[in-house]
Amino acid sequence: MTVRKVPDVTFRTRVRDEAIEGPNPYRWEDKTTADYFAGKRVVLFSLPGAFTPTCSTFQLPDFEKLYAEFQAQGIDEIYCVSVNDAFVMNAWGKTQGLKNVKLIPDGSGEFTRKMGMLVAKDNLGFGMRSWRYAAVIDNGIVEKWFEEEGFSDNCDSDPYGVSSPQNILENLKAGDAVAA
């Protein structure tokens, strides 16, 4: 089996800073792949876009609800990455009332491209976005891989099931490894 590592990328994030006055108390903060993945066992899931129906109704809320069950399976963090900027990801997280899942903005799509998951979604007016997938990552190494079928540019459908939190949790509980 080929060892698959997460790519070395710097993400441009916005973090709350109480020292900043006014209606937008946030500052820019660069976070690296190492900041997110080094020394941790995490679930990373990716989706086509913040505020989109499947992502907002099922995928993100279900990961949030099942967080404690993932922790019981040795998962330290759950991350959601999307080809959206930090402003969009922060607004989405706020509307979703997130407490557990952490959002990673991949505004330029660099991380997604280096993961091999960048696809055109021009048919939906999105431009370049992520294919829906998930992974269990241990210290930056992909341990389990969950990719939705039909990977292609301008796919007519948006499959969801393989990368669902329920499927990943079932695999973790069963100890099944999916080839990375």
Secondary structure as GFF3:
##gff-version 3
##sequence-region A 1 180
A	DSSP	beta_strand	10	16	.	.	.	ID=ss1
A	DSSP	beta_strand	26	32	.	.	.	ID=ss2
A	DSSP	alpha_helix	33	37	.	.	.	ID=ss3
A	DSSP	beta_strand	41	47	.	.	.	ID=ss4
A	DSSP	alpha_helix	53	54	.	.	.	ID=ss5
A	DSSP	pi_helix	55	59	.	.	.	ID=ss6
A	DSSP	alpha_helix	60	65	.	.	.	ID=ss7
A	DSSP	alpha_helix	67	72	.	.	.	ID=ss8
A	DSSP	beta_strand	77	82	.	.	.	ID=ss9
A	DSSP	alpha_helix	86	96	.	.	.	ID=ss10
A	DSSP	beta_strand	102	105	.	.	.	ID=ss11
A	DSSP	alpha_helix	110	114	.	.	.	ID=ss12
A	DSSP	beta_strand	118	120	.	.	.	ID=ss13
A	DSSP	three_ten_helix	122	124	.	.	.	ID=ss14
A	DSSP	beta_strand	128	130	.	.	.	ID=ss15
A	DSSP	beta_strand	133	138	.	.	.	ID=ss16
A	DSSP	beta_strand	141	147	.	.	.	ID=ss17
A	DSSP	alpha_helix	165	174	.	.	.	ID=ss18
###
